[in-house]
């Protein structure tokens, strides 16, 4: 069985790639994988959907 998480940045993600790279690395170390990323009208990342096995 899988579980899902939707993450949004605390700051704007368009300021630096490092902001969301650090966020994704943090969740990756906890077993989460990025499933999809949604973008706003200006091309900035708005949120990401993560997935991992629920019974790890």
Number of C-alpha atoms within 10 A of each C-alpha: 7 9 11 15 15 13 15 15 13 9 10 13 17 14 10 10 9 11 15 21 11 11 14 17 13 12 17 15 9 9 14 19 18 16 13 11 13 11 11 9 7 7 9 13 17 16 17 18 16 20 18 19 12 10 7 7
